[in-house]
Amino acid sequence: MSDEERHRQSRLVTDEDGAFDAERARDESLPVEDGEVIDTDQLADHQRYLEGRGIYDERNRVNDLTGREWKYATKSVIAEGYPPDVQHDLRSEHGGQKPPRLCAELIGRFSKAGDTVLDPFAGVGGTLLGASFCEHEGTGSRDAIGFERNQRWIDVYENVLERENDERRDRGEPPLETQDLRHGDCASLIEEIPDRSIDLLLTDVPYWHMDELEQTRNERATRASKLGSFDAERAGDDDSGEEDTDSGEFNQDRANDADGVVDSDGAPAEQTKAEWLADMGEKFAKFAATVKSNGHLVVFIGDMYREQSYEFLSADLARAVESAAPVRLVANLIWYDPSKDLHVYGYPFSYVPSMVHQNVLVFRPDRSE
Ligand SMILES: C[S@@+](CC[C@H](N)C(=O)[O-])C[C@H]1O[C@@H](n2cnc3c(N)ncnc32)[C@H](O)[C@@H]1O
């Protein structure tokens, strides 16, 4: 690849006139292309060549990735359908669970070995299991702390670990570390976490609960629109109560249940969107104080289609969090699951999107220090 071509690909390393600076690029660990021969004598003092992985820059404060891996990790779309695993049958009781391997991937992008990860809305432990994978899958051990107000999900996490580790022992594999999952309301538990002690906050926020009237109207509209579906088999599947999966499909009833509304363990059963955003803003202001200045806050949030309009929850949440907490949005990654079924709700009368993606908002602390 010529320097000019590289420049078109990457504006990471430019000279004072904005032109690609090949010499600086070499010094500053640009990715190594496949098959490229590395003369290790040419590496700068802060560089190490890792066999099969590329050049690692010892000044890397964000993660343990080499330049080549870093380049891949900057892709704004994660197009991966994570197949059900890690005792998925137990975890799927939750309905809003995230694939532990996707969590491990994000932990690898936004933390280093030995770092501490916090998930204040831990559910059945997608983040915690992801952190435990890091130790065994070559990226180095992370400690994780989770908060969950519903004891039922804590029990599921514990059962998952027990069964998973029994199976691992039977296969002669080392067990997964049990992480620190604490029972209670994150708004109070966060007070136990010292300021600036967390390297990565990775979470999946509880959904906005529409009020009941709005929800009933939506359910009626959804049923009506399904009558127009040309794929009777699919629509039939759906009526038979197809569940949420790790792929992030949204199911309002289960999400409400998952968030404790049905279990009535402290959550308001009805909330306007403005109240939900204010609540999230308030909580993230507390969470942000615990994150180190060079850390990250990474938040899963799906958008919704409701009342014949697109609810851009990710954008609303990003702005609410930015205005309530000293953080700055630096990326919106899209997790696209290519294995997801399409549900044709509006056909042939009205365009209704099939939500096959979730947003992953990435914030960095933005403090004046
Ligand atoms: C979207 S789910 C998270 C699912 C999780 N990523 C997983 O893989 O299982 C959000 C969770 O936050 C919990 N939650 C909601 N509000 C909470 C609060 N104030 N304190 C602690 N947990 C809360 C809910 O019970 C729910 O399990």
The ligand as a Tripos MOL2 file, in Angstrom:
@<TRIPOS>MOLECULE
LIG
   27    29     1     0     0
SMALL
NO_CHARGES

@<TRIPOS>ATOM
      1 C1        -31.4300   -4.3020   30.6740 C.3       1 LIG1
      2 S1        -31.2140   -5.2020   32.1410 S.3       1 LIG1
      3 C2        -29.4940   -5.6460   32.1330 C.3       1 LIG1
      4 C3        -29.2210   -7.0110   31.5480 C.3       1 LIG1
      5 C4        -27.7800   -7.4150   31.6160 C.3       1 LIG1
      6 N1        -26.9710   -6.6950   30.6570 N.3       1 LIG1
      7 C5        -27.5830   -8.9340   31.4090 C.2       1 LIG1
      8 O1        -26.7680   -9.3350   30.5720 O.co2     1 LIG1
      9 O2        -28.2700   -9.6740   32.0860 O.co2     1 LIG1
     10 C6        -31.2830   -3.9690   33.3740 C.3       1 LIG1
     11 C7        -31.2640   -4.5160   34.7840 C.3       1 LIG1
     12 O3        -31.1590   -3.4250   35.6880 O.3       1 LIG1
     13 C8        -31.8480   -3.7660   36.8780 C.3       1 LIG1
     14 N2        -32.1660   -2.4880   37.5330 N.ar      1 LIG1
     15 C9        -33.0520   -1.5500   37.1520 C.ar      1 LIG1
     16 N3        -33.0150   -0.4980   37.9850 N.ar      1 LIG1
     17 C10       -32.0800   -0.7800   38.9340 C.ar      1 LIG1
     18 C11       -31.5860   -0.0810   40.0520 C.ar      1 LIG1
     19 N4        -32.0380    1.1240   40.3790 N.pl3     1 LIG1
     20 N5        -30.5930   -0.6540   40.7690 N.ar      1 LIG1
     21 C12       -30.0970   -1.8830   40.4540 C.ar      1 LIG1
     22 N6        -30.5560   -2.5930   39.4050 N.ar      1 LIG1
     23 C13       -31.5230   -2.0510   38.6340 C.ar      1 LIG1
     24 C14       -33.0700   -4.5290   36.3830 C.3       1 LIG1
     25 O4        -33.6110   -5.3660   37.3910 O.3       1 LIG1
     26 C15       -32.4970   -5.2830   35.1930 C.3       1 LIG1
     27 O5        -32.1450   -6.5970   35.5350 O.3       1 LIG1
@<TRIPOS>BOND
     1     1     2 1
     2     2     3 1
     3     2    10 1
     4     3     4 1
     5     4     5 1
     6     5     6 1
     7     5     7 1
     8     7     8 2
     9     7     9 1
    10    10    11 1
    11    11    12 1
    12    11    26 1
    13    12    13 1
    14    13    14 1
    15    13    24 1
    16    14    15 ar
    17    14    23 ar
    18    15    16 ar
    19    16    17 ar
    20    17    18 ar
    21    17    23 ar
    22    18    19 1
    23    18    20 ar
    24    20    21 ar
    25    21    22 ar
    26    22    23 ar
    27    24    25 1
    28    24    26 1
    29    26    27 1
@<TRIPOS>SUBSTRUCTURE
     1 LIG1         1 GROUP 0 **** ****
